[in-house]
Amino acid sequence: MAEATSAPAPAAAAAAAEEEEQVVNPWEVKTGSNQGIDYDKLIRQFGSSKISPELLERFERLTGKRPHRFLRRGVFFSHRDLSSILDAYEKKEPFYLYTGRGPSSQSMHLGHLIPFIFTKYLQDAFNVPLVIQLTDDEKFLWKNLSAEECHSLAYQNAKDIIACGFDVDKTFIFSDFDYIGSCPDFYRNMVKVQKCVTLNQARSIFGFTDSDCIGKVSFPSIQAVPAFSTSFPAIFGHEKNIKKIRCLIPCAIDQDPYFRMTRDVAPRLGHCKPALMHSTFFPALQGSQTKMSASDGNTSIFLTDTLKQVQKKVNREAFSGGRDTIEEHRRLGGDTSVDVSYKYLTFFLDDDEKLQQIKDDYESGRMLTGELKKELITVLQALVQEHQERRAEVTDESLKTFMTPRPLCQAK
């Protein structure tokens, strides 16, 4: 007779429950805490490093640029080998930026703007080339969309990305469906990565199961190889030392598994390991337990929303850290650690002093939830309106220019 298995100790059970309530991977982000994801825990789990005040001081000293509000406020909070990029910049060695977007909706939402706003800042600060991958193939594999729909969405999303203000002389945007078939170097790098990663490793990193199609299993190699300069011969040529060109990837931390794999493979293929800067997640309107999602219109504010829709969504849907009654709120104050309107202001209100004043007023009870939401509505309506005006100026001709493989201006 088999020996009975003893029940887990209370401490072990509590630890297991804590692990279960926080899930972060490229396809799912959720937590049981109203305060959102525990990012210190993620740093420990993923083995990355916190962006330190000393690193920010060095960044400002080398670039002459004040750290972006996303850096000042810990929106971009974690990194891998950022010092190697600052070393390269200080020595005037070439490097480039790489970020991306998975086009699954006609319009991008506010959360999608975060990496592009920051990448635009980095492009200006470092004066380096940028490649932006549109993974229309990924969305075809994971979503209930046709290949033609995903390809069309890539071009629509590209217009939103261009509207963020990227320098056309330093930026190449590409659809996987278009570029892979036209660039043998890119495909060759994909196959090299595929040969380096076993099926067991892919399952361990990404959680693939027997029911996943083989396209999903091979996709990580496609997201990996834009981190290799040899994937872009039109930009970097075929010089012998091309593999020494470093890459910096700003992205949300849920994308880190792709690039942990990439960093493991890179030295075996003669490339530098890509450096990364990780961002926190932009919360859904209903609270920080999950991130804003394009698949749920009620959780998201889209860049195509009217000013009235922005106002209505914030007033109706934004989770509040306020109290049940005005009297109680005046006495106890609001909780900015869970209040979505305040969290959104930390992303989009650039004035540090005003943000601190709003925080103090709300937490002391001087400011009510309706007044806080009014502040946010003003900021978001201006942001959305300005974006829509810039997007309207993106012509088919300028879109074609951004998406044509070509030499890009390098930093002097």
Order of alpha helices (4+ residues) and beta strands (2+ residues): alpha-beta-beta-alpha-beta-alpha-alpha-beta-alpha-beta-alpha-beta-alpha-alpha-beta-alpha-alpha-alpha-alpha-alpha-beta-alpha-beta-beta-beta-alpha-alpha-alpha-alpha-alpha-alpha
